[in-house]
């Protein structure tokens, strides 16, 4: 439950990171989306998501889809009629629900940052309801719910969600960015134009809060208070984050001849996402290598995404999708599970989620685009979503002239 609280705290980290890396005229809009995601996410996970994610697949089931029922229904001991305390040796039914519910909301938060500053709020809310309520738990059931990826001869492995959380959100973010198009002024005459965020101190605070929250994200995924496993997981998590940040700052400094704080911050996140799939299986040295490679990848991924004219204001696709894929594949290269068979299983898992999440994200977003539109007008974008979508300003006594 302590780890659940830490994962909940990550939503503040995401919020601060996103508003810090975007312009002040869209601050309320981003905060509203993030608060909506965690509130509706928990309700949806209670009503339908938990039953979809943990359906109790039968032995002869294909393991693609199942449903154990609506709402929450704690297991009851048939002999005594009391709550079954043997649900799990390390945690209770209620802890299981709340911990996993926090994970579900995180996937949609990843999309929020990628589409910042030009998405209509109502279509985004509808997308969040469908994606968190249906797509995420169905995808999660394939591994964590005992589905077909868990039933492979060499089971697909994703300890805390490099793919099941981060890439699931990342694929949706990629599709959304492609359908939305870039912000006005991001690309002029074929050249990339920087659109600076309005508050890097807030962005920095957001990343450090996320790092803290990752102690719950990865540490809680041990699913018990086992001191050895939990402490090892926290060590590998922190070392990967540190290596990712240092290497990203170093590589970007060599390439661009400056010490870019935003690249440093995204390098930390890249290391965290990269280690998440195998944090319990890695040695400290393995963790540093995984984080260092993620820190290198993030620099080039951000550049390539810009060159493809995909506008991602906070680097969510590079961090959560690209480094999520890397972290998942790294399980087959480093640590206790390294081997050819495991690597192939990891590839199967990555490909399965890529196809499923991309297709369903496209169907949902394309339908919204054709029916109600998903992008604000040029006037609304230039003047800011705060005033047009919400009728208020984040800083009413401190206004800047912005384009």
C-alpha positions as CSV (number, residue, x, y, z in Angstrom):
1,X,0.0,0.0,0.0
2,X,3.0,2.3,0.6
3,X,4.2,1.6,-2.9
4,X,0.6,2.3,-4.2
5,X,0.9,5.7,-2.6
6,X,4.2,6.3,-4.3
7,X,2.8,5.4,-7.7
8,X,-0.1,7.7,-7.0
9,X,2.4,10.5,-6.3
10,X,3.8,9.9,-9.8
11,X,0.8,11.6,-11.3
12,X,2.0,14.9,-9.7
13,X,5.4,14.2,-11.2
14,X,3.9,13.7,-14.7
15,X,1.8,16.9,-14.2
16,X,4.7,19.1,-13.3
17,X,6.9,17.7,-16.0
18,X,4.3,18.3,-18.7
19,X,3.4,21.8,-17.7
20,X,7.1,22.7,-17.2
21,X,8.0,21.6,-20.8
22,X,5.0,23.4,-22.4
23,X,3.8,27.0,-22.6
24,X,2.1,28.7,-19.7
25,X,-1.1,29.4,-21.7
26,X,-1.9,25.6,-21.7
27,X,-1.1,24.9,-18.0
28,X,-4.7,24.5,-16.8
29,X,-5.5,22.2,-19.7
30,X,-2.7,19.9,-18.9
31,X,-3.4,19.8,-15.2
32,X,-7.1,19.1,-15.9
33,X,-6.2,16.2,-18.2
34,X,-3.9,14.6,-15.6
35,X,-6.4,14.9,-12.8
36,X,-9.1,13.5,-15.0
37,X,-6.9,10.5,-16.0
38,X,-6.3,9.4,-12.4
39,X,-9.9,9.9,-11.2
40,X,-11.7,8.3,-14.2
41,X,-8.9,5.6,-14.4
42,X,-9.6,4.3,-10.9
43,X,-13.3,4.3,-11.5
44,X,-13.0,2.4,-14.8
45,X,-10.6,0.0,-13.4
46,X,-13.0,-0.8,-10.6
47,X,-16.0,-1.2,-12.8
48,X,-14.5,-3.2,-15.7
49,X,-10.7,-3.0,-16.0
50,X,-9.8,-5.3,-13.1
51,X,-12.1,-8.0,-14.4
52,X,-10.6,-7.7,-17.9
53,X,-7.0,-7.7,-16.7
54,X,-7.4,-10.7,-14.4
55,X,-10.1,-12.8,-15.9
56,X,-8.8,-16.2,-14.6
57,X,-8.0,-17.8,-18.0
58,X,-8.9,-21.5,-18.2
59,X,-6.2,-24.0,-19.0
60,X,-7.6,-24.6,-22.5
61,X,-8.2,-20.9,-23.1
62,X,-6.3,-19.1,-26.0
63,X,-5.4,-16.4,-23.4
64,X,-6.4,-13.5,-25.6
65,X,-9.5,-12.3,-23.9
66,X,-11.5,-13.0,-20.8
67,X,-13.7,-11.3,-18.3
68,X,-14.3,-12.2,-14.6
69,X,-17.1,-9.8,-14.1
70,X,-18.0,-6.2,-13.3
71,X,-17.0,-4.4,-10.2
72,X,-14.9,-5.7,-7.3
73,X,-15.7,-8.9,-5.5
74,X,-13.2,-10.0,-3.0
75,X,-12.6,-13.8,-2.7
76,X,-14.5,-15.4,0.1
77,X,-13.5,-18.5,2.1
78,X,-16.4,-20.9,1.4
79,X,-15.9,-22.6,4.8
80,X,-16.0,-19.5,7.0
81,X,-17.7,-17.0,4.8
82,X,-15.0,-14.5,5.7
83,X,-12.5,-12.7,3.4
84,X,-10.0,-15.2,2.0
85,X,-6.8,-14.2,3.7
86,X,-4.8,-16.7,1.5
87,X,-5.5,-14.6,-1.7
88,X,-1.8,-14.0,-1.9
89,X,1.1,-14.5,0.5
90,X,2.4,-11.0,0.0
91,X,-0.6,-8.7,-0.4
92,X,-4.4,-8.6,-0.2
93,X,-7.1,-8.5,-2.9
94,X,-7.7,-4.8,-2.1
95,X,-4.0,-3.9,-2.4
96,X,-3.9,-5.8,-5.7
97,X,-6.7,-3.7,-7.2
98,X,-5.5,-0.3,-6.0
99,X,-1.8,-0.9,-7.0
100,X,-2.8,-2.1,-10.5
101,X,-5.3,0.7,-10.8
102,X,-2.6,3.2,-10.4
103,X,-0.7,1.6,-13.2
104,X,-3.7,1.7,-15.5
105,X,-4.0,5.5,-15.2
106,X,-0.3,5.9,-15.9
107,X,-0.6,4.6,-19.5
108,X,-3.0,7.4,-20.5
109,X,-0.9,10.0,-18.8
110,X,1.9,9.2,-21.3
111,X,-0.5,10.1,-24.1
112,X,-1.4,13.4,-22.4
113,X,2.1,14.8,-22.7
114,X,2.6,13.9,-26.3
115,X,-0.6,15.6,-27.5
116,X,-0.2,18.7,-25.3
117,X,-1.1,22.2,-26.5
118,X,-3.4,21.3,-29.4
119,X,-5.8,18.5,-28.5
120,X,-9.5,19.1,-27.8
121,X,-10.3,18.2,-24.2
122,X,-13.6,16.3,-24.7
123,X,-12.2,13.9,-27.4
124,X,-9.2,13.3,-25.3
125,X,-11.4,12.4,-22.3
126,X,-13.4,10.0,-24.5
127,X,-10.2,8.4,-25.7
128,X,-8.9,8.0,-22.2
129,X,-12.2,6.3,-21.1
130,X,-11.9,3.7,-23.9
131,X,-8.2,3.2,-23.7
132,X,-7.9,2.9,-19.9
133,X,-11.2,1.1,-19.6
134,X,-10.8,-1.5,-22.3
135,X,-7.5,-1.5,-24.3
136,X,-5.0,-1.3,-21.4
137,X,-6.6,-4.1,-19.2
138,X,-7.0,-6.5,-22.2
139,X,-3.4,-6.0,-23.2
140,X,-2.3,-6.4,-19.5
141,X,-4.2,-9.7,-19.3
142,X,-1.9,-11.3,-21.9
143,X,1.0,-11.3,-19.4
144,X,0.0,-10.3,-15.9
145,X,-3.4,-11.9,-16.2
146,X,-1.9,-15.3,-17.2
147,X,-2.7,-14.9,-21.0
148,X,-1.0,-16.2,-24.1
149,X,2.3,-14.3,-23.5
150,X,2.6,-15.9,-20.1
151,X,1.8,-19.3,-21.7
152,X,4.7,-19.2,-24.2
153,X,7.2,-22.0,-23.9
154,X,9.6,-19.3,-22.6
155,X,7.2,-16.8,-21.0
156,X,7.4,-13.2,-22.1
157,X,8.8,-11.2,-19.1
158,X,7.9,-7.7,-18.1
159,X,8.5,-7.2,-14.4
160,X,6.9,-3.8,-13.9
161,X,5.7,-2.6,-17.3
162,X,8.4,-1.3,-19.7
163,X,5.9,-2.7,-22.3
164,X,2.7,-3.3,-20.5
165,X,2.5,0.3,-19.2
166,X,5.1,2.5,-21.0
167,X,4.9,1.1,-24.5
168,X,1.2,0.6,-24.3
169,X,0.9,4.3,-23.6
170,X,3.7,5.1,-26.1
171,X,2.1,3.4,-29.1
172,X,-1.1,5.4,-28.4
173,X,0.9,8.5,-28.1
174,X,2.6,7.9,-31.5
175,X,-0.7,7.3,-33.3
176,X,-2.2,10.4,-31.6
177,X,0.7,12.6,-32.7
178,X,0.5,11.4,-36.3
179,X,-3.2,12.1,-36.5
180,X,-3.0,15.5,-34.7
181,X,-0.2,17.0,-36.6
182,X,2.5,19.4,-35.2
183,X,1.8,22.6,-33.2
184,X,1.7,25.8,-35.1
185,X,5.2,27.1,-35.6
186,X,7.0,23.9,-34.7
187,X,8.2,23.3,-38.3
188,X,8.9,26.3,-40.6
189,X,10.3,26.1,-44.1
190,X,11.3,22.5,-43.4
191,X,13.3,23.5,-40.3
192,X,12.7,22.4,-36.7
193,X,11.8,25.3,-34.4
194,X,12.3,25.0,-30.7
195,X,9.2,25.9,-28.6
196,X,10.6,26.3,-25.1
197,X,8.7,25.2,-22.0
198,X,7.7,27.9,-19.6
199,X,9.0,26.5,-16.3
200,X,12.0,24.2,-16.2
201,X,12.2,24.2,-12.4
202,X,8.8,22.6,-12.3
203,X,9.9,20.1,-15.0
204,X,12.9,19.2,-12.9
205,X,10.8,18.8,-9.8
206,X,8.5,16.6,-11.8
207,X,11.3,14.2,-12.9
208,X,12.6,13.9,-9.4
209,X,9.1,13.1,-8.1
210,X,8.8,10.5,-10.8
211,X,12.1,9.0,-9.8
212,X,10.8,8.8,-6.2
213,X,7.5,7.3,-7.4
214,X,9.4,4.7,-9.3
215,X,10.5,3.2,-6.0
216,X,6.9,2.2,-5.6
217,X,6.4,1.4,-9.3
218,X,9.2,-1.1,-9.4
219,X,9.6,-1.8,-5.7
220,X,5.9,-2.6,-5.3
221,X,6.1,-5.0,-8.3
222,X,8.0,-7.5,-6.2
223,X,4.5,-8.0,-4.8
224,X,5.8,-8.6,-1.2
225,X,7.9,-7.0,1.4
226,X,10.8,-9.3,0.8
227,X,13.8,-7.2,1.9
228,X,16.3,-8.8,-0.5
229,X,14.3,-8.6,-3.7
230,X,12.8,-5.2,-2.9
231,X,16.2,-3.6,-2.1
232,X,17.9,-5.1,-5.1
233,X,15.0,-3.7,-7.3
234,X,15.4,-0.2,-5.9
235,X,19.2,-0.4,-6.4
236,X,19.0,-1.4,-10.0
237,X,16.2,1.2,-10.6
238,X,18.3,4.0,-9.2
239,X,21.5,3.0,-11.0
240,X,19.8,2.8,-14.3
241,X,18.2,6.3,-13.8
242,X,21.5,7.8,-12.8
243,X,23.3,6.2,-15.8
244,X,20.6,7.3,-18.2
245,X,20.8,10.9,-17.1
246,X,24.6,11.2,-17.1
247,X,25.0,9.5,-20.5
248,X,22.2,11.5,-22.1
249,X,23.7,14.8,-20.8
250,X,27.1,13.7,-22.0
251,X,26.0,12.5,-25.5
252,X,23.8,15.5,-26.1
253,X,26.6,17.8,-24.9
254,X,29.1,16.3,-27.4
255,X,26.6,16.4,-30.3
256,X,25.0,19.8,-29.7
257,X,27.8,21.6,-27.8
258,X,25.6,22.5,-24.8
259,X,24.5,21.1,-21.5
260,X,20.8,20.6,-22.1
261,X,18.8,20.2,-18.9
262,X,15.7,18.8,-20.7
263,X,17.9,16.1,-22.2
264,X,19.4,15.3,-18.8
265,X,15.9,15.0,-17.4
266,X,14.6,12.8,-20.2
267,X,17.8,10.7,-19.9
268,X,16.8,9.9,-16.2
269,X,13.4,8.9,-17.3
270,X,14.8,6.8,-20.2
271,X,16.9,4.9,-17.7
272,X,13.9,4.3,-15.4
273,X,11.7,3.1,-18.3
274,X,14.5,0.9,-19.6
275,X,15.1,-0.9,-16.3
276,X,11.5,-1.4,-15.5
277,X,11.0,-4.7,-17.5
278,X,13.8,-6.5,-15.7
279,X,14.7,-4.6,-12.5
280,X,14.4,-7.7,-10.4
281,X,16.7,-9.8,-12.7
282,X,19.6,-7.4,-13.1
283,X,22.9,-7.0,-11.3
284,X,24.0,-3.4,-10.6
285,X,26.4,-3.5,-13.5
286,X,23.7,-4.7,-15.8
287,X,21.4,-1.9,-14.6
288,X,24.1,0.7,-15.3
289,X,24.6,-0.6,-18.8
290,X,20.9,-0.7,-19.6
291,X,20.4,2.8,-18.3
292,X,23.5,4.1,-20.2
293,X,22.2,2.6,-23.4
294,X,18.8,4.1,-22.8
295,X,20.4,7.5,-22.2
296,X,22.2,7.2,-25.5
297,X,19.0,6.1,-27.3
298,X,16.9,8.9,-26.0
299,X,19.2,11.6,-27.5
300,X,18.9,10.1,-31.0
301,X,15.3,9.1,-30.6
302,X,14.3,12.7,-29.9
303,X,16.2,13.9,-32.9
304,X,14.8,11.3,-35.2
305,X,11.2,12.0,-34.1
306,X,11.8,15.7,-34.8
307,X,13.2,14.9,-38.2
308,X,10.1,12.8,-39.0
309,X,8.1,16.0,-38.2
310,X,6.3,14.4,-35.3
311,X,5.7,17.0,-32.6
312,X,6.0,15.6,-29.1
313,X,6.3,18.5,-26.7
314,X,7.6,16.5,-23.7
315,X,9.5,13.6,-25.5
316,X,7.0,11.0,-24.3
317,X,7.3,8.8,-27.4
318,X,11.1,8.7,-27.2
319,X,11.1,8.0,-23.4
320,X,8.2,5.6,-23.0
321,X,7.9,3.9,-26.4
322,X,11.4,3.7,-27.7
323,X,13.1,3.1,-24.3
324,X,10.2,0.8,-23.3
325,X,10.9,-1.4,-26.2
326,X,14.6,-1.3,-25.4
327,X,14.1,-2.2,-21.8
328,X,11.8,-5.1,-22.8
329,X,14.4,-6.5,-25.2
330,X,17.2,-6.0,-22.7
331,X,15.7,-8.7,-20.5
332,X,16.8,-11.2,-23.1
333,X,20.3,-9.7,-23.3
334,X,21.2,-9.0,-19.7
335,X,20.6,-10.5,-16.2
336,X,19.3,-13.8,-15.0
337,X,17.0,-14.5,-18.0
338,X,19.4,-13.6,-20.8
339,X,19.3,-16.0,-23.7
340,X,18.1,-16.5,-27.3
341,X,14.8,-18.1,-26.4
342,X,14.0,-15.3,-23.9
343,X,15.0,-12.6,-26.5
344,X,12.6,-14.2,-29.0
345,X,9.8,-14.2,-26.5
346,X,10.5,-10.5,-25.7
347,X,10.3,-9.8,-29.4
348,X,7.0,-11.6,-29.7
349,X,5.6,-9.5,-26.8
350,X,6.8,-6.2,-28.2
351,X,5.3,-7.0,-31.6
352,X,2.0,-8.2,-30.1
353,X,1.5,-4.9,-28.1
354,X,2.7,-2.8,-31.1
355,X,0.0,-4.3,-33.4
356,X,-2.8,-4.3,-30.8
357,X,-2.3,-0.9,-29.3
358,X,-1.5,0.9,-32.6
359,X,-4.6,-0.5,-34.4
360,X,-7.0,0.2,-31.6
361,X,-5.6,3.6,-30.9
362,X,-6.0,4.5,-34.5
363,X,-9.6,3.2,-34.6
364,X,-10.6,5.2,-31.6
365,X,-8.8,8.4,-32.5
366,X,-9.6,8.3,-36.2
367,X,-13.3,7.9,-35.3
368,X,-13.1,10.9,-33.0
369,X,-11.3,12.9,-35.6
370,X,-14.0,12.2,-38.2
371,X,-17.0,12.8,-35.9
372,X,-16.1,15.6,-33.5
373,X,-12.6,16.6,-34.4
374,X,-9.6,16.1,-32.1
375,X,-7.7,19.4,-32.7
376,X,-8.5,22.9,-31.5
377,X,-8.8,25.7,-34.0
378,X,-5.9,27.9,-35.0
379,X,-7.2,30.8,-32.9
380,X,-7.6,28.6,-29.8
381,X,-4.2,27.2,-30.2
382,X,-2.5,30.6,-30.6
383,X,-4.4,32.2,-27.7
384,X,-4.1,29.1,-25.4
385,X,-6.3,26.2,-24.4
386,X,-6.6,27.5,-20.8
387,X,-8.8,30.5,-21.8
388,X,-10.8,28.7,-24.5
389,X,-11.3,25.3,-23.0
390,X,-11.4,26.2,-19.4
391,X,-12.1,30.0,-19.1
392,X,-9.2,30.6,-16.7
393,X,-5.5,31.2,-16.5
394,X,-2.9,29.4,-14.4
395,X,-1.1,32.6,-13.6
396,X,-3.8,35.4,-13.7
397,X,-1.5,38.0,-12.2
398,X,1.5,37.2,-14.3
399,X,1.0,37.2,-18.0
400,X,3.6,36.9,-20.8
401,X,3.2,37.7,-24.5
402,X,3.3,34.4,-26.3
403,X,2.9,33.3,-29.8
